[in-house]
């Protein structure tokens, strides 16, 4: 296996720059996920690593070797696409071994490696079937098997689960996670689904408009987002944001207030704020709870929408003094629309952002 290094990598199509000076270090054996909204450049970046897109400027290294001008077949990578890209007229065995066939491998080597890949992916019983006889999840296993037999230094996955239904996506997430542990392989994975990113990654790279917003372990990004964009993108339901006024900052915290919120002190704020400045208060829905009406710092409002999910109840609340907030309550609550509700939160779990830190 190998590490991957991107240094000031840029990509332009004519006068349009889509990747804007990206620096990423991927360690040998790491599972790294590129995540971000549609159009952020994550798939373009993956295709540049694969050699399917030219690099306009910057340096790409795989295993310590500069590969900017190296052909895809000589980069030591294998790529799994969103659309499976398997041949309908071939059996599973032939599809899995196709890369070896092109390379001129012997029948014995092809059979041995195809069987080993099938064993790893638990699909030995499928080897003689045609793709038309397979489910979506089984077809994706075939595509992954074709990557495994190449013994690549780096596996690349381009939104491989987006064509599957919810149950199959969860199953395949588990399979890909187990595959990474089994092979101890370097894997780079692209998705727009932050749940996939949080559950699979050793390290997440959050992208927006071709620029890296933050790199870190999933829980680092969840608990310590670098800016408003990362805070709002990582986590489901998305973080609530509220415009607040900073009253003062002292050694033990920052005191803020808002039309919907009485003055509250937030401990442990790392950034510097000045009195009378504007800021954004961020509260994750999971950190809100139903509070007594008299609770200090409670947010008062009326229930506008209820989503009962069994183990969790997601409540949209129209605040009495303006604004809207979403709470994810950790139990089933049969709340009625239009009823009064008060929500409290632990100030130590809230986030505060300068308005310029977007």
C-alpha positions in Angstrom: 0.0 0.0 0.0 1.0 3.6 -0.2 0.5 7.1 1.0 -1.0 9.9 -1.2 0.2 13.5 -1.1 -1.5 16.5 -2.9 0.4 19.7 -2.7 -1.2 22.9 -4.0 -3.1 20.9 -6.6 -5.3 23.0 -8.9 -7.6 22.2 -11.8 -9.0 24.7 -14.3 -11.3 24.3 -17.3 -10.4 27.2 -19.4 -10.8 30.3 -17.2 -12.9 28.4 -14.7 -10.9 27.2 -11.7 -12.7 24.3 -9.9 -9.9 23.0 -7.6 -8.2 25.9 -5.9 -4.9 24.9 -4.3 -5.6 21.8 -2.3 -3.2 20.3 0.2 -4.0 16.9 1.5 -1.8 14.2 3.1 -3.2 10.6 3.1 -1.3 8.2 5.2 -0.5 4.6 4.2 -3.5 2.4 5.2 -5.8 5.3 6.0 -9.5 5.5 5.0 -10.1 9.1 3.9 -13.4 10.4 2.8 -13.9 13.5 0.6 -17.3 15.0 1.4 -19.2 18.2 0.4 -22.2 19.4 -1.5 -22.7 18.8 -5.2 -20.3 20.8 -7.3 -17.7 21.2 -4.6 -15.0 19.4 -6.6 -14.7 16.1 -4.6 -15.2 13.8 -7.6 -12.9 15.9 -9.8 -10.2 15.6 -7.1 -10.6 11.8 -7.0 -10.4 11.6 -10.8 -7.2 13.7 -10.7 -5.7 11.1 -8.3 -6.8 8.3 -10.6 -5.3 10.1 -13.7 -8.7 10.5 -15.4 -8.3 14.3 -15.1 -5.1 16.3 -15.8 -3.6 18.4 -13.0 -3.4 22.1 -14.1 -0.7 22.8 -11.4 0.6 21.4 -8.2 2.1 18.0 -7.3 0.5 14.6 -6.8 2.5 11.8 -5.2 1.6 8.2 -4.7 4.0 6.1 -2.6 6.5 9.0 -2.7 6.5 9.0 -6.5 5.3 12.1 -8.5 2.6 10.8 -10.8 1.3 14.0 -12.5 2.1 12.6 -15.9 1.9 8.9 -15.2 -0.9 7.0 -17.0 -3.8 5.7 -14.8 -2.8 2.0 -15.4 0.7 2.7 -14.1 -0.3 4.6 -10.9 -1.0 1.5 -8.7 -4.6 2.5 -8.2 -8.0 0.8 -8.7 -11.2 2.7 -8.9 -14.8 1.7 -8.1 -17.4 3.7 -9.9 -21.0 4.7 -9.0 -22.4 2.9 -12.0 -20.6 -0.4 -11.3 -19.3 -0.6 -14.9 -19.5 -4.3 -15.2 -20.1 -6.2 -18.5 -23.5 -7.8 -18.9 -22.4 -10.6 -21.2 -19.7 -11.8 -18.8 -20.1 -14.0 -15.7 -19.1 -12.6 -12.3 -15.9 -14.6 -12.5 -15.0 -13.0 -15.8 -15.9 -9.5 -14.7 -13.8 -9.8 -11.5 -10.8 -11.1 -13.5 -11.2 -8.7 -16.4 -8.3 -6.4 -15.5 -6.1 -9.5 -15.3 -7.3 -10.7 -18.7 -6.3 -7.3 -20.2 -2.9 -7.7 -18.5 -2.4 -11.1 -20.1 -2.5 -13.1 -16.8 -2.7 -16.9 -17.0 -6.0 -18.7 -16.5 -4.7 -20.2 -13.2 -3.8 -16.7 -11.8 -7.1 -15.3 -12.9 -9.1 -18.1 -11.3 -7.0 -18.0 -8.1 -7.4 -14.2 -7.7 -11.1 -14.1 -8.6 -11.8 -16.8 -6.1 -9.8 -15.0 -3.4 -11.7 -11.7 -4.0 -15.0 -13.6 -4.0 -14.1 -15.2 -0.7 -13.2 -11.8 0.8 -16.5 -10.4 -0.4 -18.5 -13.5 0.5 -19.8 -14.1 -3.1 -18.2 -17.4 -4.0 -21.7 -18.7 -4.8 -22.2 -15.9 -7.4 -19.1 -16.5 -9.6 -21.0 -18.2 -12.4 -23.9 -15.9 -12.5 -24.5 -13.0 -15.0 -25.0 -9.4 -13.8 -28.7 -9.6 -14.8 -29.1 -12.2 -12.1 -27.6 -10.0 -9.3 -29.0 -7.4 -7.0 -27.6 -3.8 -6.9 -25.5 -4.7 -3.8 -24.1 -7.8 -5.5 -23.2 -5.9 -8.6 -21.3 -3.4 -6.5 -19.5 -6.3 -4.8 -18.4 -7.5 -8.3 -17.0 -4.0 -9.0 -15.1 -4.0 -5.7 -13.8 -7.5 -6.5 -12.4 -6.4 -9.8 -10.5 -3.7 -7.9 -9.2 -6.2 -5.3 -7.6 -8.6 -7.9 -5.4 -5.8 -9.2 -3.6 -5.6 -5.8 -3.6 -1.8 -6.0 -1.6 0.5 -3.7 -4.7 2.8 -3.4 -8.4 2.1 -3.7 -10.6 4.9 -5.0 -14.4 4.9 -4.5 -16.6 7.4 -6.4 -20.0 7.5 -4.6 -20.3 3.7 -4.9 -23.5 3.4 -2.8 -25.6 6.2 -4.2 -27.6 3.9 -6.5 -28.6 1.6 -3.7 -31.6 1.8 -1.4 -31.2 2.7 2.2 -31.0 -0.9 3.6 -28.4 -1.9 1.0 -26.4 1.2 1.6 -26.1 0.3 5.2 -25.1 -3.2 4.4 -22.5 -2.1 1.9 -21.1 0.5 4.3 -20.4 -2.4 6.7 -18.8 -4.5 3.9 -16.5 -1.7 2.8 -15.5 -1.0 6.4 -14.7 -4.7 6.9 -12.8 -4.8 3.6 -10.6 -1.9 4.7 -9.8 -3.6 8.0 -9.1 -6.9 6.2 -6.8 -5.5 3.5 -5.3 -2.6 5.7 -5.5 -0.7 2.4 -5.2 3.0 1.6 -8.7 4.0 0.5 -10.0 7.4 -0.8 -13.8 7.6 -0.9 -16.1 10.3 -2.3 -19.6 10.9 -1.1 -22.1 13.7 -0.5 -23.6 11.6 2.4 -22.1 12.9 5.6 -23.5 9.7 7.4 -21.2 7.6 5.2 -18.3 9.9 5.9 -18.8 9.8 9.7 -19.2 6.0 9.8 -16.4 4.9 7.4 -13.6 7.5 7.7 -10.4 7.6 9.6 -10.1 11.2 8.3 -12.6 13.4 6.6 -11.8 16.2 4.1 -14.6 18.7 3.8 -14.7 20.6 0.5 -16.6 23.7 -0.7 -16.2 25.4 -4.0 -12.9 23.6 -4.7 -11.4 24.6 -1.3 -10.6 22.4 1.7 -12.6 23.7 4.6 -11.3 21.3 7.3 -9.5 18.0 7.6 -9.8 15.8 10.7 -11.2 12.7 12.4 -15.0 12.5 12.2 -15.6 13.4 15.9 -13.1 16.2 15.7 -15.1 17.8 12.9 -18.4 17.1 14.8 -17.3 18.6 18.1 -14.8 21.3 16.8 -16.0 22.5 13.4 -13.6 25.1 11.9 -16.3 27.4 10.5 -20.1 27.8 9.9 -20.0 25.7 6.8 -18.5 22.6 8.4 -20.7 23.0 11.5 -23.8 23.1 9.3 -22.7 20.3 7.0 -21.5 17.7 9.5 -24.3 16.3 11.7 -27.9 15.3 11.0 -30.3 17.1 11.5 -28.1 20.1 10.7 -26.9 22.4 13.5 -29.2 25.3 14.4 -27.8 28.8 14.0 -29.0 32.0 15.7 -27.8 35.6 15.3 -26.6 36.8 18.7 -25.0 39.9 20.2 -21.8 39.5 22.3 -22.2 41.3 25.6 -18.7 40.6 27.0 -15.9 38.1 27.1 -14.0 37.0 30.2 -11.6 34.2 31.2 -14.5 31.9 31.9 -16.6 32.5 28.8 -18.5 34.7 26.4 -21.9 36.1 27.3 -24.4 36.5 24.4 -28.0 37.4 24.0 -30.6 37.3 21.2 -34.3 38.3 20.8 -35.2 34.7 21.4 -32.6 34.1 24.1 -31.9 35.8 27.4 -28.3 36.5 28.2 -26.3 33.2 28.6 -22.6 32.6 29.2 -20.9 30.1 26.9 -17.7 28.6 28.5 -14.7 27.4 26.6 -15.0 29.6 23.6 -11.6 29.6 21.7 -12.1 32.6 19.5 -11.8 36.3 20.6 -15.0 38.4 20.5 -15.5 42.1 21.3 -18.4 43.6 23.2 -21.4 44.6 21.1 -20.2 42.6 18.1 -22.4 40.2 16.1 -21.9 36.5 16.2 -23.6 33.2 15.3 -24.6 30.8 18.0 -24.7 27.1 17.0 -26.7 24.5 18.8 -26.9 20.9 17.6 -30.5 19.5 17.7 -29.4 16.6 19.8 -28.3 18.9 22.6 -31.7 20.5 23.0 -34.1 19.1 25.5 -37.6 19.9 26.8 -37.3 22.3 29.8 -39.7 23.8 32.3 -41.2 27.1 31.3 -39.2 28.8 34.1 -35.8 27.3 33.0 -33.2 30.0 32.7 -32.0 30.4 29.1 -34.9 28.4 27.7 -36.1 29.0 24.2 -39.9 29.3 24.1 -42.1 28.6 21.1 -44.8 26.5 19.5 -44.5 23.1 17.9 -44.6 23.6 14.1 -43.7 20.1 12.9 -43.2 16.7 14.5 -41.3 13.7 13.0 -41.7 10.6 15.2 -38.9 8.2 14.3 -39.4 5.7 17.2 -36.3 6.1 19.2 -36.1 9.8 18.4 -38.5 12.7 17.8 -37.4 15.6 15.6 -39.4 18.8 16.4 -39.5 22.0 14.5 -40.3 24.9 16.8 -41.4 28.4 15.8 -39.8 30.6 18.5 -42.1 33.2 20.3 -39.6 36.0 19.9 -38.7 35.2 16.3 -36.8 32.5 14.5 -37.1 28.7 14.1 -35.2 25.9 15.8 -35.0 22.1 15.4 -34.7 19.7 18.3 -33.9 16.0 18.2 -35.4 14.5 21.3 -33.9 11.2 22.4 -37.3 9.3 22.8 -40.7 9.1 21.3 -42.8 12.1 22.2 -46.4 12.5 20.9 -46.3 16.3 20.7 -49.3 18.1 19.3 -48.9 20.8 16.6 -49.4 24.3 17.9 -48.7 23.5 21.6 -46.3 25.6 23.6 -42.8 24.2 24.3 -39.7 25.3 26.1 -36.3 24.0 25.0 -33.1 24.2 27.1 -29.5 23.4 26.2 -26.1 23.1 28.0 -24.1 26.2 27.1 -20.9 24.2 27.3 -22.1 22.2 24.2 -23.0 25.3 22.1 -20.7 26.8 19.5 -20.0 30.5 18.8 -18.7 31.7 15.4 -17.6 35.1 14.2 -19.9 36.2 11.3 -16.8 36.4 9.1 -15.9 32.7 9.8 -18.1 31.2 7.2 
